Amino acid sequence: RDHRGGGRSSARESVARVAGGAVAAMLLREFGICVQSGVVGVGTFVSNLKEKEFDFEFAKKSEIFCLDPKLESDFKNEILNARNSKDSVGAAVFTKVSGMLIGLGEVLYDKLDSKLAHALMGINAVKAVEIGEGINASKMRGSCNN
């Protein structure tokens, strides 16, 4: 395997995903669906903001799409330190979808959640996907999570 990141994870695949995403974003807007994303963690630095406190307007202007203005410089430094060490660093991305119909998709084998997780896990760098409360749901009672 080429250590320089060629092959399936090359820019040729990325450009197709970006172009498809741009078309999908236009289509979703037509249906009043808004998708917003941003970085909430880089390496050991993780935002402790609540979801409603994330600053999506700041993220639009941020070079690294950071949702927590107080941590942007820490995130950047962590990325630069990894780069200077000829290494990489993990990150966490938060995505919010609003205007989406509840219950969209099939009940069992064609759920929207499973299709989303499947698509995200197809990106080589993605190693985990949480939907809703994610792993925290295992600590909750159904009456609080459903």
CORCORFEN-V997089 format. One record per residue. N is the residue number from 0. BURIAL is # if it has 9 or more other C-alpha atoms within 8 Angstrom, else .. Layout:
N;BURIAL + N;BURIAL
This chain:
0;. + 1;. + 2;. + 3;. + 4;. + 5;. + 6;. + 7;. + 8;# + 9;# + 10;. + 11;. + 12;# + 13;# + 14;. + 15;. + 16;. + 17;. + 18;. + 19;. + 20;. + 21;. + 22;. + 23;. + 24;# + 25;. + 26;. + 27;# + 28;# + 29;. + 30;. + 31;. + 32;# + 33;# + 34;# + 35;. + 36;# + 37;# + 38;# + 39;# + 40;# + 41;# + 42;# + 43;. + 44;# + 45;. + 46;. + 47;. + 48;. + 49;. + 50;. + 51;. + 52;. + 53;# + 54;# + 55;# + 56;. + 57;# + 58;# + 59;. + 60;. + 61;. + 62;. + 63;. + 64;# + 65;# + 66;# + 67;# + 68;. + 69;. + 70;# + 71;# + 72;. + 73;. + 74;# + 75;# + 76;. + 77;# + 78;# + 79;. + 80;. + 81;# + 82;# + 83;. + 84;. + 85;. + 86;. + 87;. + 88;# + 89;. + 90;# + 91;. + 92;# + 93;. + 94;. + 95;. + 96;# + 97;. + 98;. + 99;. + 100;. + 101;. + 102;. + 103;. + 104;. + 105;. + 106;. + 107;. + 108;. + 109;# + 110;# + 111;# + 112;. + 113;. + 114;# + 115;. + 116;# + 117;. + 118;. + 119;# + 120;# + 121;. + 122;. + 123;. + 124;. + 125;# + 126;. + 127;. + 128;. + 129;. + 130;. + 131;. + 132;. + 133;. + 134;. + 135;. + 136;# + 137;. + 138;. + 139;. + 140;. + 141;. + 142;. + 143;. + 144;. + 145;.
